[in-house]
Amino acid sequence: MGAEKGLTFSYPTNLSHKVTDAIEYINQKKYDLASKLADEMEGEFPGFLGIDFVRFYINQKKGEGYYEEASNHAERLIKEISVNEIPKESRAQMKKVYVWLSWYYRKVDRKKDSEEIFLQALSNWSDDAELKAGFEKIFGYKPTIN
């Protein structure tokens, strides 16, 4: 996922800074420090979706054995966030969450769920030619998005 910046979701600035710091820790493979920041954020502002993003990213980066936990956080993010209502830089991060979750579902033989999540991503980013091409390559047909 590259060098992500914190998701804001209209919460206090100190939480956004903590998300950014947690992402840096994750990129440095200091998962324990990133988890500690997520715990602090949860204590300060329960329900802040940036916490789910941090926990998703930690588990996604830890790899095999942590993917199920990552998928739980990804599912919550997708369920709770209206992509059109978040800042542009956060939208880019959410697209990666959708694509990763679709990949994970294919990995665990949930092809129908994978296809549905990918179609949701396409409905949110309908002008993304790369996303459309990826869908066609993976699922074998051109998506129809209204």
Backbone hydrogen bonds in HBPLUS format (Angstrom, degrees):
<---DONOR---> <-ACCEPTOR-->    atom                        ^
c    i                          cat <-CA-CA->   ^        H-A-AA   ^      H-
h    n   atom  resd res      DA  || num        DHA   H-A  angle D-A-AA Bond
n    s   type  num  typ     dist DA aas  dist angle  dist       angle   num
A0011-TYR N   A0008-THR O   3.25 MM   3  6.09 142.5  2.40 127.7 132.4     1
A0015-LEU N   A0012-PRO O   3.01 MM   3  5.64 135.3  2.21 115.2 125.9     2
A0016-SER N   A0012-PRO O   3.38 MM   4  6.84 154.1  2.45 145.4 152.7     3
A0017-HIS N   A0013-THR O   2.92 MM   4  6.24 155.3  1.98 156.3 163.6     4
A0018-LYS N   A0014-ASN O   3.04 MM   4  6.24 147.6  2.14 136.9 145.6     5
A0019-VAL N   A0015-LEU O   2.91 MM   4  6.24 150.9  2.00 148.9 156.7     6
A0020-THR N   A0016-SER O   3.02 MM   4  6.30 161.9  2.06 147.1 151.7     7
A0021-ASP N   A0017-HIS O   2.88 MM   4  6.15 158.1  1.93 147.6 153.8     8
A0022-ALA N   A0018-LYS O   2.78 MM   4  5.97 157.8  1.83 146.8 153.3     9
A0023-ILE N   A0019-VAL O   2.88 MM   4  6.15 156.6  1.94 153.3 159.2    10
A0024-GLU N   A0020-THR O   3.08 MM   4  6.39 155.1  2.15 145.8 152.3    11
A0025-TYR N   A0021-ASP O   2.99 MM   4  6.37 157.8  2.04 150.7 156.5    12
A0026-ILE N   A0022-ALA O   2.89 MM   4  6.20 156.3  1.94 150.6 157.4    13
A0027-ASN N   A0023-ILE O   2.86 MM   4  6.14 162.1  1.89 153.8 158.3    14
A0028-GLN N   A0024-GLU O   3.01 MM   4  6.27 133.9  2.23 141.0 153.6    15
A0028-GLN N   A0025-TYR O   3.08 MM   3  5.00 129.1  2.35  92.8 106.8    16
A0030-LYS N   A0025-TYR O   2.75 MM   5  4.89 169.9  1.76 151.5 147.8    17
A0029-LYS N   A0026-ILE O   2.86 MM   3  4.80 158.9  1.90 107.6 113.0    18
A0034-ALA N   A0030-LYS O   3.16 MM   4  6.51 156.2  2.22 150.0 157.3    19
A0035-SER N   A0031-TYR O   2.87 MM   4  6.06 156.2  1.93 148.7 155.1    20
A0036-LYS N   A0032-ASP O   3.00 MM   4  6.19 148.9  2.10 139.7 148.1    21
A0037-LEU N   A0033-LEU O   3.07 MM   4  6.38 155.4  2.13 144.8 150.4    22
A0038-ALA N   A0034-ALA O   2.99 MM   4  6.30 153.9  2.06 145.9 153.4    23
A0039-ASP N   A0035-SER O   2.92 MM   4  6.21 155.6  1.98 148.8 155.0    24
A0040-GLU N   A0036-LYS O   2.95 MM   4  6.28 156.2  2.01 147.9 154.5    25
A0041-MET N   A0037-LEU O   2.87 MM   4  6.15 161.3  1.90 153.3 158.0    26
A0042-GLU N   A0038-ALA O   2.94 MM   4  6.16 155.5  2.00 147.7 154.5    27
A0043-GLY N   A0039-ASP O   3.02 MM   4  6.30 148.5  2.12 145.6 153.8    28
A0044-GLU N   A0040-GLU O   3.00 MM   4  6.31 146.6  2.12 146.6 156.0    29
A0045-PHE N   A0041-MET O   2.77 MM   4  5.87 163.0  1.80 158.3 162.6    30
A0048-PHE N   A0045-PHE O   3.11 MM   3  5.84 150.9  2.20 147.1 147.2    31
A0051-ILE N   A0048-PHE O   3.09 MM   3  5.88 156.9  2.14 120.2 125.8    32
A0052-ASP N   A0049-LEU O   3.08 MM   3  5.22 117.7  2.48  98.7 112.6    33
A0053-PHE N   A0049-LEU O   3.10 MM   4  6.51 153.6  2.17 146.8 154.6    34
A0054-VAL N   A0050-GLY O   2.95 MM   4  6.20 160.0  1.99 146.2 150.8    35
A0055-ARG N   A0051-ILE O   2.90 MM   4  6.17 167.5  1.92 154.6 158.1    36
A0056-PHE N   A0052-ASP O   2.73 MM   4  5.83 154.4  1.79 146.5 154.5    37
A0057-TYR N   A0053-PHE O   2.88 MM   4  6.04 168.2  1.90 152.0 155.1    38
A0058-ILE N   A0054-VAL O   2.88 MM   4  6.11 157.6  1.93 152.4 158.5    39
A0059-ASN N   A0055-ARG O   3.12 MM   4  6.22 176.5  2.12 148.7 149.8    40
A0060-GLN N   A0056-PHE O   2.81 MM   4  5.95 155.2  1.87 153.9 162.3    41
A0061-LYS N   A0057-TYR O   2.95 MM   4  5.98 160.0  1.99 144.9 149.8    42
A0062-LYS N   A0058-ILE O   2.92 MM   4  6.15 144.0  2.05 146.5 157.4    43
A0063-GLY N   A0059-ASN O   3.32 MM   4  6.50 140.5  2.49 137.0 144.8    44
A0066-TYR N   A0063-GLY O   2.88 MM   3  5.70 151.7  1.96 147.8 155.3    45
A0070-ALA N   A0066-TYR O   3.05 MM   4  6.36 159.3  2.09 150.5 157.1    46
A0071-SER N   A0067-TYR O   2.78 MM   4  6.01 154.4  1.84 151.0 157.8    47
A0072-ASN N   A0068-GLU O   3.05 MM   4  6.40 146.1  2.17 144.5 153.2    48
A0073-HIS N   A0069-GLU O   3.25 MM   4  6.64 157.2  2.31 151.4 155.8    49
A0074-ALA N   A0070-ALA O   2.92 MM   4  6.18 158.5  1.96 151.7 158.7    50
A0075-GLU N   A0071-SER O   2.83 MM   4  5.97 161.4  1.87 150.4 154.8    51
A0076-ARG N   A0072-ASN O   3.15 MM   4  6.39 154.9  2.22 140.9 147.3    52
A0077-LEU N   A0073-HIS O   2.96 MM   4  6.22 162.9  1.99 151.9 156.4    53
A0078-ILE N   A0074-ALA O   2.94 MM   4  6.17 166.5  1.96 155.8 159.0    54
A0079-LYS N   A0075-GLU O   2.93 MM   4  6.06 155.7  1.99 146.2 153.2    55
A0080-GLU N   A0076-ARG O   2.87 MM   4  5.94 156.8  1.93 153.8 159.3    56
A0081-ILE N   A0077-LEU O   2.99 MM   4  5.78 145.5  2.11 150.9 156.4    57
A0085-GLU N   A0082-SER O   2.85 MM   3  5.54 161.7  1.89 125.0 131.3    58
A0086-ILE N   A0083-VAL O   3.38 MM   3  5.71 172.4  2.39 114.7 115.3    59
A0090-SER N   A0087-PRO O   3.00 MM   3  5.33 125.3  2.31 106.1 120.4    60
A0091-ARG N   A0087-PRO O   2.92 MM   4  6.26 146.0  2.03 151.2 162.2    61
A0092-ALA N   A0088-LYS O   3.19 MM   4  6.56 148.9  2.30 148.9 155.3    62
A0094-MET N   A0090-SER O   2.94 MM   4  6.25 153.0  2.01 149.0 157.0    63
A0095-LYS N   A0091-ARG O   2.96 MM   4  6.23 149.6  2.05 148.8 156.3    64
A0097-VAL N   A0093-GLN O   3.18 MM   4  6.58 141.6  2.33 139.9 150.7    65
A0097-VAL N   A0094-MET O   3.01 MM   3  4.90 120.4  2.38  92.4 108.0    66
A0098-TYR N   A0094-MET O   3.00 MM   4  6.37 161.1  2.04 157.5 160.5    67
A0099-VAL N   A0095-LYS O   2.99 MM   4  6.26 169.7  2.00 154.3 156.7    68
A0100-TRP N   A0096-LYS O   2.91 MM   4  5.96 159.4  1.95 142.7 148.9    69
A0101-LEU N   A0097-VAL O   2.92 MM   4  6.08 165.6  1.94 152.1 156.2    70
A0102-SER N   A0098-TYR O   2.96 MM   4  6.18 158.5  2.01 152.8 158.7    71
A0103-TRP N   A0099-VAL O   3.00 MM   4  6.25 156.9  2.06 145.9 152.2    72
A0104-TYR N   A0100-TRP O   2.82 MM   4  6.15 160.1  1.86 155.5 161.1    73
A0105-TYR N   A0101-LEU O   2.92 MM   4  6.14 163.9  1.95 152.5 156.1    74
A0106-ARG N   A0102-SER O   3.11 MM   4  6.40 154.3  2.18 146.3 152.9    75
A0107-LYS N   A0103-TRP O   2.95 MM   4  6.24 154.1  2.02 149.1 157.0    76
A0108-VAL N   A0104-TYR O   3.02 MM   4  6.36 145.0  2.15 151.9 160.8    77
A0110-ARG N   A0105-TYR O   2.68 MM   5  4.82 161.3  1.71 156.0 153.2    78
A0109-ASP N   A0106-ARG O   3.17 MM   3  5.08 155.1  2.23 112.1 110.4    79
A0114-SER N   A0110-ARG O   2.89 MM   4  6.15 155.8  1.95 154.2 162.3    80
A0115-GLU N   A0111-LYS O   2.85 MM   4  6.10 161.2  1.88 156.1 160.1    81
A0116-GLU N   A0112-LYS O   2.96 MM   4  6.22 158.6  2.00 149.6 155.5    82
A0117-ILE N   A0113-ASP O   2.96 MM   4  6.15 164.2  1.99 152.9 156.3    83
A0118-PHE N   A0114-SER O   2.99 MM   4  6.16 160.1  2.03 147.9 154.0    84
A0119-LEU N   A0115-GLU O   2.88 MM   4  6.09 153.9  1.94 147.1 154.6    85
A0120-GLN N   A0116-GLU O   2.91 MM   4  6.20 146.7  2.03 143.3 152.7    86
A0121-ALA N   A0117-ILE O   2.92 MM   4  6.26 154.2  1.98 147.9 154.8    87
A0122-LEU N   A0118-PHE O   2.92 MM   4  6.26 156.3  1.97 147.4 154.0    88
A0123-SER N   A0119-LEU O   2.91 MM   4  6.20 142.8  2.05 141.3 151.5    89
A0124-ASN N   A0120-GLN O   3.06 MM   4  6.38 140.8  2.22 143.7 154.0    90
A0124-ASN N   A0121-ALA O   3.06 MM   3  5.13 126.3  2.36  96.9 111.1    91
A0125-TRP N   A0121-ALA O   2.85 MM   4  6.08 143.5  1.98 149.9 161.4    92
A0128-ASP N   A0125-TRP O   3.06 MM   3  5.56 162.2  2.09 124.3 125.3    93
A0132-LYS N   A0128-ASP O   3.08 MM   4  6.42 158.4  2.13 150.7 156.9    94
A0133-ALA N   A0129-ALA O   2.90 MM   4  6.12 160.2  1.94 150.1 155.4    95
A0134-GLY N   A0130-GLU O   2.92 MM   4  6.10 153.1  1.99 143.2 150.9    96
A0135-PHE N   A0131-LEU O   2.97 MM   4  6.24 154.1  2.04 147.5 154.1    97
A0136-GLU N   A0132-LYS O   3.04 MM   4  6.33 166.4  2.06 152.0 154.9    98
A0137-LYS N   A0133-ALA O   2.95 MM   4  6.15 158.3  2.00 148.7 154.8    99
A0138-ILE N   A0134-GLY O   2.98 MM   4  6.12 159.0  2.02 148.7 154.1   100
A0139-PHE N   A0135-PHE O   2.78 MM   4  5.81 175.6  1.79 165.0 166.5   101
A0140-GLY N   A0136-GLU O   2.81 MM   4  4.96 136.4  2.00 127.9 135.8   102
